[in-house]
Amino acid sequence: MDKTSRLITQAAFDSLRKTKTRWVSKGFAMQAAPATFPSDKIGFCVIASKKTAKSAVERNRMRRRLKAVALEILPRHAVSGQDYMIVARKEAATLEADALKRDMIWCLKRLNLLKNGS
């Protein structure tokens, strides 16, 4: 059973942009807000702007890497009923996958959204 879902509605993006619940790590920034539509799934999106990399190829690589990390970490470690926005930073392209995973768990802990059993 899939525990994650992509955020596709504009309302979900707007609620995440307005939230003050944010933590920044070396490779990305993570924002969280209560889910716009009540569900037991974890909603998330990954954003990489032109500020992070001029090349679309690099931005897409960052998105793919962060999405893979999110799909591995969020279902096991994140509190459900929340929407998460992961905003790529320049270092996301060069950091190792293990470092990104550690950073994501660390961000969840700092946001008080880490599951108790994790």
N, C-alpha and C positions, 0 to 999 in steps of 0.2 A: 504494500500500500504506500502510495506516495504521500509524504508528510509535508512537502513544500509545494508552493504554487508561485507563478510569476505574477507580479503586480502589473496590471494592464490598464486599469482605469485611471483617469486623470485625477479623480478624487483621492485615490490612494497616494499618488505622487504629491499632491498639494498638502495633504495632512502630514506627510513625512517631511516636506520642506519646511513647514511651519514649526515643527517640534523643536524643543530645546534639548531633547534627549539625544546627545551626540557624544561620541568618543573618537579621538583621532589616534591612529597608530602609525607606524612607519610606512606601510604600504597602502593604507586606505583609511577612510573615515567611515564610521558606522552610525547610522541614525535609526531610532526605533520609535514606534508609536503604536497604540492599540489598533488592532485590525479594523479596517473600515467595514468589513462584512464579517460578523461573528462566525468563526470557524475553528476547528481543531488543527487546521493546517497553518503552516508558517509561510507568510507571504514575503517575498524579497525581490529586489531589483538591483542591478549592478550598473553604475554609471561611470563613464570615462569621457571627460570633456576634452576640447582642443587645448585647454591649458595644460593638461597632463602630457599630451604628445601631439605633435603636428600631423603625424602620419596616421591615416585611418587603419593601416595594418597594425601599428603598435597599439592603438586604442582597442582594436578588436582582440588582440592578443591579451591585453590586460583584462578585458571583460571576460574572456574565456577562462583565464586562470582564476580570477576571483569567483566566477560562477561555479567552477569545479570545486573550489575550496568551500564555498557556501553550501553546495549540495551535500558535501561530506560532513561538515561541522554543524550546520544549523539543525537538522533533524535530530541529532543525538544530544546536542548541548544547549540549544536555545529554548526558551519558554515559548509555548505555543500561544496563539491568540494575539500575536504581535506581527506587525509588518516591519521589515528591515530594509534599509537603503544602504548599499555599500558604494561609496564614492572612491574611485581609484585615485591614487596619488602617483607621482612619477616613479617612485621606487617599486611599484607593483610589478613592473616589467622585469626587474632584475632580482628581486628577492626570491629565495628558494621557497618551494611549496610548503615545506615544514615550518618555515618562519611565518608564512602567511596564515597557516593553521593555528600556530601558537598565538599570533596577534588577534585572530578572530575570537578565540576562546578568551583571551585577555580582555578584549573589548566587551564581550558579553558579561564577563565578571564585573568589570567596571560600571557597566550600565545596570547591574543587578538583574540581569536577564538570563543568568546561567542556571540551568536546572540543578536542583539540590543534589542529585546523584552523580553529577559530573565532576 
